[in-house]
Amino acid sequence: MVTAPGSDDEVPAFWRALDRPGLVDVHTHFMPEPVLRKVWAYFDAVTDDDGRPGWPITYRTDEATRLATLRALGVRGFTSLFYPHKPGMAGWLNDWGTGFAAAHDDVVHSATFFPEPDADRQVAEALEAGARIFKVHLQVGAYDPRDPLLSPVWDRLARSGTPVVVHAGSGPEPGPFTGDAPFAQVLARHPQLRAVIAHLGAPEYEAFLDLAARYEHVHLDTTMAFTPFLEALAPFPDHLRARLVEQGDRIVLGTDFPNIPYPYAQQLASLVELDLGDEWLRGVCVDNGARLLGLDPVTLRP
């Protein structure tokens, strides 16, 4: 068995032991600095029962340092996921994402959308500009994924085979349209949609695993799952462990870097500690994500 990395310095030894050229992380965040500062302010406001910081940002550094950190870890292909919380944001966020991907050849060109009249046009333009993955956050956006304004968007993404990372689970706090039921109806209408359920759908793990079993293109990312932090809030049920192996070809590495309250290595160590085997780890940490994002299998670059 591959050894769990005990620190970020040990992460390169981890993927070398898997006989792979690096890692593929489908759930990392880069965004315009004013937007990122607001995201960090949200997490800074989280406190525990004793009033202490409940969600410290481990990688609260400037953009260049954050990029260098991922590269030093050996993350060869990674995303710049961002998302709007109101109308009028998606277009300029997508413009920023296009420029960011153009400036960094290891960044998977990311984009987003919001239920507004221009949504389908904006998604079409983002695809034309080279977007390879989209992100939506149903909790933060507080919108219904079944909104008629999004029907042509889901259809366009399904027809193009473009993955979309969807925060649909009710963690860390439920929203009016989180949980499996609303998004299950989207999948029923667009069964070819290449949806990636963030955080393994926490806390509705079983329901989202059921959706992945029902729809061949649905994936789940590991973001924060199995770490001591999320286990304390929404433990993954032991009786579902076998499902992780059965659906192992559609589970992909995600971390939420840089917005995590522990070192990057903790996510990888938590996967190792599941004791599901090296081949499962190769798929989850590298191969499945590379295939999903269409990365070069040798360089793991877009």
Buried (B, 14 or more C-beta within 10 A) or exposed (E): EBEBBEEBEBBBEBBEBBEBBBBBBBBBBBBBEEBBEEBBEEBBEEEEEEEEEBBEBBBBEEBEEBBEBBBEBBBBBBBBBBBBBEBEBBBEBBBBBBEBBEEBEBBBBBBBBBBBEBBBEBBBBBBEBEBBBBBBBBBBBEBBBBBEBBBBBBBBBBEBEBBBBBBBBBBBEEBEBBBBEBBBEBBEEBEBBBBBBBBBBBBBBBBBBBBBEEBEBBBBBBBBBBBEBBBEEBEBEEEEEEBBBEBBBBBBBBBBBBBBBBBBBBBBBBBBEBEBEEEBBBBBBBBBBBBBBBBEEEBBBB
